Amino acid sequence: MRILLAEGQSITREGVACLLRTMMPGVIVDQADSGAGALSRYAEQTPDIVVTELLLPDFSGLELCKRLKARWRRSAVLFASVIDDPALVRQALDAGALGYVSRNCRPSELIAAVRGVADHQLYLEHALATRLAFATQGIEDSRLGDITQRELEIMILTARGYSTREVAQCLNISTKTVANHLAVLKGKLGINSSIELLHLAADAGLVNYGKVGKLSESASHLS
């Protein structure tokens, strides 16, 4: 895999590059310290994914994303930013980004995001996805306003294809607690199966709709 990392702060850029190389053996990490530099490097190297900060020295990561998508429609862009405002996360997705994680996420989540976005799958850090869903629930689906943050976290992870055990490990709770939350969640949403839950999550923008068919195949054991 070839990654292009766009970040104006050299110490931060080198640190993230080192992390990527350490946790993803064999990966090639090209670096750019500006939006213009990222466009130039992309034209030269055609990386599998661009990982960018929202704030760049010359123009914003949003503008970089728009320019990349205008010239290379198949470009895969992941934001890894210190800014985690839901409105800006939505703008990044609207600009064509496939993923967004905060700089406070765990290293393992950054790696998962890189792998997912490089494979052209939508990836949102689950804490950000939760905030985004609550910020837009009046537009997307009013039923989401009736569920708790923990229930929404479980909904997001389940929609990503996590098993009950994996959800429990991620949230540091028991599998029984996850199962109980899922039962309550389905009752609040007026649905009967996890497949319906996946489709509702896709409609709310919490998971790439193109993945629902794949996830549905493995969801029956959660219903």
SERO-4910 file (N, C-alpha, C, O; in steps of 0.05 Angstrom, whole numbers):
BEGIN
 pado doro    nc1    nc2    nc3   cac1   cac2   cac3    cc1    cc2    cc3    oc1    oc2    oc3
  Met    A     17    -24      0      0      0      0     17     25      0     38     26     13
  Arg    A      9     45    -15     23     70    -16      5     92     -4    -17     96    -13
  Ile    A     15    107     16      0    127     29     13    154     25     38    157     26
  Leu    A     -3    174     19      7    202     18     -3    217     42    -28    219     47
  Leu    A     15    227     58      8    240     83     12    270     80     34    279     76
  Ala    A    -10    285     83     -8    315     80    -12    327    108    -33    325    120
  Glu    A      9    341    117      8    353    144     29    375    145     52    371    137
  Gly    A     21    399    154     39    421    154     60    421    176     81    433    173
  Gln    A     54    408    198     73    407    221     92    383    217     83    360    217
  Ser    A    117    389    215    137    368    208    139    347    230    141    323    224
  Ile    A    138    355    255    140    336    277    116    317    277    119    293    280
  Thr    A     93    328    274     68    312    273     69    293    249     62    270    251
  Arg    A     77    304    226     78    288    201     97    265    204     90    242    197
  Glu    A    120    270    215    140    248    218    130    227    238    135    204    235
  Gly    A    116    237    259    106    218    279     85    200    268     85    176    273
  Val    A     66    211    253     45    195    240     57    176    220     49    153    218
  Ala    A     76    185    204     89    168    184    103    145    198    102    122    188
  Cys    A    117    150    220    130    129    235    110    109    245    115     85    244
  Leu    A     88    118    256     67    101    266     57     83    244     53     58    248
  Leu    A     51     94    221     40     79    198     60     57    189     52     34    184
  Arg    A     86     64    188    106     45    179    109     23    200    114      0    193
  Thr    A    107     30    225    110     10    246     87    -10    247     91    -34    250
  Met    A     63      0    245     39    -17    247     30    -29    221     13    -47    221
  Met    A     41    -20    199     34    -31    173     60    -38    158     67    -23    139
  Pro    A     73    -59    165     99    -67    153     97    -68    122     78    -80    111
  Gly    A    116    -56    109    116    -57     80    103    -33     67    105    -29     42
  Val    A     88    -17     82     74      6     71     94     28     63    115     31     76
  Ile    A     88     42     41    104     64     32     89     90     40     66     93     33
  Val    A    103    108     54     90    133     63    105    156     50    127    163     57
  Asp    A     91    169     31    101    194     19     90    217     35     69    215     47
  Gln    A    105    239     36     97    261     53     95    287     37    110    292     18
  Ala    A     76    304     45     74    331     34     68    350     57     52    344     75
  Asp    A     80    374     56     76    394     77     55    415     70     53    435     85
  Ser    A     41    412     48     21    432     40      1    419     21      5    396     11
  Gly    A    -21    433     15    -40    423     -4    -29    421    -32    -33    401    -46
  Ala    A    -15    442    -40     -3    442    -67     18    419    -69     19    406    -90
  Gly    A     33    415    -48     53    394    -48     39    367    -51     49    349    -64
  Ala    A     16    364    -37      2    338    -38     -9    333    -67     -7    310    -76
  Leu    A    -19    354    -80    -29    350   -107     -6    342   -126     -9    325   -143
  Ser    A     17    355   -122     41    348   -139     50    319   -134     55    305   -153
  Arg    A     51    312   -108     60    284   -102     40    264   -112     48    242   -121
  Tyr    A     14    270   -110     -6    251   -119     -3    246   -149     -5    224   -158
  Ala    A      2    268   -164      6    265   -193     30    248   -200     30    233   -220
  Glu    A     50    249   -183     75    234   -188     72    205   -179     82    187   -193
  Gln    A     59    200   -157     60    173   -144     33    158   -146     34    133   -144
  Thr    A     11    171   -149    -16    159   -149    -19    139   -126    -20    115   -130
  Pro    A    -19    149   -101    -21    132    -78    -48    119    -75    -68    127    -89
  Asp    A    -50     99    -58    -75     85    -53    -94    102    -36   -118     99    -38
  Ile    A    -83    119    -20    -99    135     -2    -83    161      6    -59    161      7
  Val    A    -98    182     10    -87    207     20    -98    211     48   -122    211     53
  Val    A    -80    215     67    -87    220     95    -79    249    100    -56    257     98
  Thr    A    -99    266    106    -94    295    109   -105    307    134   -125    298    145
  Glu    A    -92    328    143   -102    345    164   -122    365    152   -120    370    128
  Leu    A   -140    375    168   -159    394    158   -146    421    153   -153    436    134
  Leu    A   -126    428    170   -112    453    169    -85    449    155    -68    435    166
  Leu    A    -81    461    132    -56    460    117    -46    488    113    -62    507    115
  Pro    A    -20    492    109     -9    519    107    -20    537     85    -23    561     88
  Asp    A    -26    525     61    -34    541     39    -64    542     35    -76    564     32
  Phe    A    -77    519     34   -106    518     33   -116    494     49   -100    477     57
  Ser    A   -142    494     54   -153    474     73   -152    446     62   -150    441     38
  Gly    A   -154    427     81   -156    399     72   -182    394     56   -183    377     39
  Leu    A   -203    410     62   -228    408     47   -223    415     18   -232    401      0
  Glu    A   -208    436     13   -202    445    -14   -184    424    -28   -187    418    -51
  Leu    A   -165    413    -13   -148    392    -24   -165    368    -33   -161    357    -55
  Cys    A   -184    360    -16   -201    338    -22   -217    343    -48   -219    326    -65
  Lys    A   -228    367    -50   -244    375    -73   -227    374    -99   -236    364   -119
  Arg    A   -203    384    -97   -185    385   -120   -177    356   -128   -175    350   -152
  Leu    A   -171    340   -109   -164    312   -114   -187    298   -129   -183    285   -149
  Lys    A   -211    301   -118   -234    287   -130   -241    298   -157   -251    283   -174
  Ala    A   -235    324   -162   -240    335   -188   -221    324   -209   -229    320   -232
  Arg    A   -196    319   -202   -176    309   -221   -175    279   -222   -170    267   -243
  Trp    A   -178    267   -198   -176    238   -197   -201    227   -182   -201    227   -157
  Arg    A   -221    220   -196   -247    212   -184   -244    189   -165   -259    187   -146
  Arg    A   -225    171   -170   -222    147   -153   -204    152   -129   -198    134   -114
  Ser    A   -194    177   -125   -177    182   -103   -192    177    -76   -215    183    -74
  Ala    A   -177    165    -57   -189    158    -31   -176    177    -10   -152    177     -6
  Val    A   -193    192      3   -183    213     22   -194    207     50   -217    202     55
  Leu    A   -175    207     69   -181    203     98   -171    227    113   -148    235    110
  Phe    A   -189    240    128   -180    262    146   -172    250    173   -187    235    185
  Ala    A   -149    259    182   -140    252    209   -132    279    221   -110    289    217
  Ser    A   -151    291    236   -148    319    244   -152    324    273   -164    309    288
  Val    A   -140    346    282   -144    355    310   -172    367    313   -181    371    336
  Ile    A   -185    374    291   -212    386    292   -233    364    289   -232    348    270
  Asp    A   -251    362    307   -272    341    306   -300    352    308   -318    339    318
  Asp    A   -304    376    298   -331    388    298   -349    374    278   -341    370    255
  Pro    A   -373    365    286   -390    350    269   -397    364    242   -399    351    221
  Ala    A   -399    391    243   -405    405    218   -382    403    198   -387    400    174
  Leu    A   -358    404    208   -335    401    190   -331    372    181   -322    367    158
  Val    A   -338    353    198   -337    325    189   -357    321    166   -350    308    147
  Arg    A   -381    332    169   -400    330    147   -390    344    122   -394    333    100
  Gln    A   -377    367    125   -366    381    101   -345    364     87   -343    363     63
  Ala    A   -329    350    103   -308    333     92   -320    310     76   -311    304     54
  Leu    A   -341    298     87   -355    276     73   -368    287     47   -368    274     27
  Asp    A   -380    311     49   -393    323     26   -373    330      4   -379    330    -19
  Ala    A   -348    336     13   -327    342     -7   -316    317    -21   -302    319    -41
  Gly    A   -324    294    -11   -315    269    -24   -297    251     -7   -289    230    -17
  Ala    A   -291    260     17   -275    243     35   -289    217     42   -314    217     44
  Leu    A   -274    196     45   -286    170     52   -284    164     82   -296    146     92
  Gly    A   -268    180     96   -264    175    124   -255    199    140   -245    218    129
  Tyr    A   -260    197    166   -252    219    184   -247    207    212   -264    194    223
  Val    A   -223    212    222   -217    205    250   -203    229    263   -191    246    250
  Ser    A   -205    230    290   -192    251    304   -164    243    312   -158    219    312
  Arg    A   -148    262    319   -120    256    327   -120    243    355    -99    234    364
  Asn    A   -143    242    368   -145    229    394   -153    200    392   -155    186    413
  Cys    A   -157    190    368   -165    162    365   -142    144    372   -118    152    372
  Arg    A   -148    119    377   -127     99    383   -112     93    357   -123     94    335
  Pro    A    -86     87    359    -70     80    335    -83     58    319    -83     58    294
  Ser    A    -95     38    333   -107     16    319   -131     25    302   -137     14    281
  Glu    A   -145     46    312   -168     56    297   -158     72    272   -171     70    251
  Leu    A   -136     86    275   -125    100    251   -118     80    230   -123     84    206
  Ile    A   -105     58    238    -97     37    219   -122     25    206   -122     20    182
  Ala    A   -142     19    222   -167      8    210   -180     28    191   -190     19    170
  Ala    A   -178     53    197   -189     74    179   -174     75    153   -185     76    131
  Val    A   -147     74    155   -130     74    131   -136     50    113   -140     53     89
  Arg    A   -138     27    125   -143      2    109   -171      4     96   -174     -3     73
  Gly    A   -191     13    111   -218     14    101   -221     34     78   -232     28     57
  Val    A   -210     59     82   -213     79     62   -196     72     37   -205     77     15
  Ala    A   -173     60     41   -157     51     18   -172     31      1   -168     28    -23
  Asp    A   -191     16     14   -208     -3      0   -234     10     -9   -253     -4    -16
  His    A   -235     36     -8   -258     52    -17   -283     46      0   -305     43    -11
  Gln    A   -279     43     26   -301     39     44   -303     64     63   -283     75     71
  Leu    A   -327     72     70   -331     94     88   -322     86    116   -328     64    125
  Tyr    A   -307    104    129   -298     98    157   -300    124    173   -286    143    166
  Leu    A   -316    123    194   -317    145    213   -310    134    241   -321    114    250
  Glu    A   -292    148    254   -286    141    282   -312    140    297   -328    159    295
  His    A   -318    119    312   -345    115    323   -353    138    342   -377    144    343
  Ala    A   -335    150    356   -342    173    373   -352    197    356   -371    211    363
  Leu    A   -338    201    333   -346    223    315   -373    216    301   -390    234    298
  Ala    A   -376    191    294   -401    183    280   -424    187    299   -446    195    290
  Thr    A   -420    181    324   -442    185    344   -450    215    345   -473    221    345
  Arg    A   -430    232    348   -436    261    349   -448    271    323   -466    288    324
  Leu    A   -439    261    301   -450    269    275   -479    261    272   -496    276    263
  Ala    A   -485    236    281   -512    226    279   -531    243    297   -553    249    288
  Phe    A   -522    249    321   -539    266    338   -542    294    327   -564    306    330
  Ala    A   -522    304    314   -523    331    303   -542    333    279   -553    354    274
  Thr    A   -545    311    264   -561    311    240   -586    294    242   -601    291    223
  Gln    A   -592    284    266   -614    265    269   -641    277    261   -659    263    251
  Gly    A   -644    303    264   -670    315    256   -674    314    227   -697    314    217
  Ile    A   -652    313    211   -654    311    182   -655    282    173   -670    275    156
  Glu    A   -639    266    186   -636    238    176   -658    220    185   -671    207    169
  Asp    A   -662    218    211   -682    200    222   -688    208    251   -671    205    268
  Ser    A   -712    218    256   -719    228    282   -719    207    303   -717    213    327
  Arg    A   -720    181    296   -720    160    315   -693    159    330   -692    149    353
  Leu    A   -672    169    318   -646    168    331   -645    186    355   -628    182    373
  Gly    A   -663    205    357   -663    223    380   -673    210    405   -670    221    427
  Asp    A   -685    186    403   -696    172    426   -676    152    438   -682    140    459
  Ile    A   -652    149    426   -634    129    436   -610    143    451   -604    166    445
  Thr    A   -598    128    469   -576    139    484   -550    138    468   -549    125    447
  Gln    A   -530    152    478   -504    152    464   -492    123    463   -481    115    442
  Arg    A   -494    108    485   -484     81    485   -498     64    465   -486     48    451
  Glu    A   -525     67    463   -540     51    443   -532     58    415   -530     41    397
  Leu    A   -526     84    410   -518     93    384   -490     82    377   -485     75    354
  Glu    A   -472     82    397   -446     70    393   -448     41    384   -434     32    366
  Ile    A   -465     26    398   -469     -2    391   -482     -5    363   -474    -23    349
  Met    A   -500     13    357   -512     12    330   -491     17    309   -490      3    288
  Ile    A   -473     36    313   -452     42    293   -433     19    290   -427     12    267
  Leu    A   -424      8    312   -405    -15    310   -418    -39    297   -405    -53    282
  Thr    A   -443    -44    304   -457    -67    292   -460    -63    262   -457    -81    246
  Ala    A   -466    -38    255   -469    -31    226   -443    -34    211   -443    -39    187
  Arg    A   -421    -32    225   -395    -36    212   -387    -65    210   -367    -72    198
  Gly    A   -404    -83    221   -399   -111    218   -386   -124    242   -377   -147    241
  Tyr    A   -383   -109    264   -372   -120    289   -390   -141    300   -415   -138    300
  Ser    A   -379   -163    310   -395   -183    324   -401   -173    352   -390   -153    361
  Thr    A   -420   -187    366   -427   -179    393   -402   -179    411   -399   -161    427
  Arg    A   -385   -199    408   -361   -200    424   -342   -177    418   -330   -165    436
  Glu    A   -339   -170    392   -321   -148    385   -332   -121    395   -317   -104    403
  Val    A   -358   -118    394   -370    -93    404   -365    -91    434   -358    -70    444
  Ala    A   -368   -113    448   -363   -114    477   -334   -107    484   -329    -91    502
  Gln    A   -315   -117    468   -287   -112    473   -281    -82    467   -266    -69    482
  Cys    A   -293    -72    446   -288    -44    438   -298    -24    459   -285     -4    465
  Leu    A   -321    -30    471   -333    -12    490   -328    -20    519   -337     -6    538
  Asn    A   -313    -42    523   -305    -51    549   -330    -57    566   -331    -50    590
  Ile    A   -349    -72    554   -372    -81    569   -376   -111    563   -362   -122    546
  Ser    A   -395   -123    576   -399   -152    572   -416   -157    547   -430   -140    538
  Thr    A   -414   -182    536   -430   -189    513   -460   -189    520   -477   -182    504
  Lys    A   -466   -196    545   -494   -195    554   -505   -166    554   -528   -162    546
  Thr    A   -488   -148    562   -497   -120    561   -501   -110    533   -521    -96    528
  Val    A   -484   -119    515   -487   -112    486   -514   -123    476   -529   -108    463
  Ala    A   -519   -148    482   -544   -161    473   -568   -146    484   -588   -142    470
  Asn    A   -567   -138    510   -589   -124    522   -594    -97    508   -617    -89    503
  His    A   -572    -83    503   -574    -57    490   -586    -60    462   -602    -44    453
  Leu    A   -577    -81    447   -588    -86    421   -618    -91    421   -633    -81    404
  Ala    A   -627   -106    441   -655   -112    444   -671    -87    449   -692    -82    437
  Val    A   -661    -70    467   -675    -45    474   -674    -26    449   -694    -13    443
  Leu    A   -651    -26    436   -648     -9    412   -668    -16    390   -681      2    379
  Lys    A   -671    -41    385   -690    -50    365   -719    -42    372   -735    -35    355
  Gly    A   -725    -44    398   -751    -37    407   -757     -7    403   -778      1    394
  Lys    A   -737     10    410   -740     39    406   -743     46    377   -758     65    370
  Leu    A   -729     32    360   -729     39    331   -751     26    316   -756     32    293
  Gly    A   -765      7    330   -787     -6    317   -779    -26    295   -792    -28    275
  Ile    A   -756    -39    299   -746    -58    280   -743    -85    294   -742    -87    318
  Asn    A   -741   -106    277   -741   -133    288   -714   -148    284   -710   -169    297
  Ser    A   -697   -138    267   -673   -153    261   -649   -134    258   -652   -110    254
  Ser    A   -625   -146    259   -601   -131    256   -597   -122    227   -584   -102    222
  Ile    A   -609   -136    208   -608   -128    180   -622   -102    177   -613    -84    163
  Glu    A   -646    -99    190   -660    -73    189   -644    -52    202   -644    -28    193
  Leu    A   -629    -59    223   -612    -40    237   -590    -30    218   -584     -6    219
  Leu    A   -579    -48    203   -558    -40    184   -568    -20    163   -555      0    157
  His    A   -592    -25    153   -603     -7    133   -610     20    145   -606     41    132
  Leu    A   -620     20    169   -626     45    183   -600     62    187   -600     86    183
  Ala    A   -579     48    195   -553     61    199   -543     73    173   -532     95    173
  Ala    A   -547     58    151   -538     68    125   -554     93    117   -543    112    107
  Asp    A   -580     92    122   -597    115    116   -590    140    132   -593    162    122
  Ala    A   -579    135    156   -571    158    173   -543    167    167   -533    186    180
  Gly    A   -530    154    147   -503    162    140   -481    152    157   -459    163    157
  Leu    A   -487    131    173   -467    121    192   -450     99    180   -429     91    191
  Val    A   -458     88    157   -442     67    144   -448     70    114   -469     78    106
  Asn    A   -428     63     98   -430     64     69   -452     46     60   -452     22     66
  Tyr    A   -472     56     45   -495     40     37   -486     16     19   -499     -4     19
  Gly    A   -464     20      5   -454     -2    -12   -445    -26      4   -443    -48     -7
  Lys    A   -439    -22     30   -430    -44     46   -452    -60     59   -448    -82     69
  Val    A   -477    -49     58   -499    -62     73   -504    -90     63   -509   -108     79
  Gly    A   -503    -94     37   -507   -120     26   -487   -140     37   -495   -163     44
  Lys    A   -462   -132     38   -441   -150     49   -445   -155     78   -443   -178     88
  Leu    A   -452   -134     93   -455   -137    122   -480   -153    129   -480   -168    149
  Ser    A   -500   -151    112   -525   -165    117   -521   -195    118   -534   -210    132
  Glu    A   -501   -205    102   -496   -233    100   -487   -244    127   -491   -268    133
  Ser    A   -473   -227    142   -462   -237    168   -479   -227    192   -470   -231    215
  Ala    A   -501   -215    187   -517   -202    208   -537   -221    221   -547   -215    243
  Ser    A   -544   -243    208   -566   -259    217   -560   -270    245   -579   -275    260
  His    A   -535   -275    252   -529   -286    279   -533   -266    301   -532   -273    324
  Leu    A   -536   -240    293   -540   -219    313   -570   -213    317   -577   -199    336
  Ser    A   -587   -223    299   -615   -216    300   -629   -229    323   -653   -226    327
***
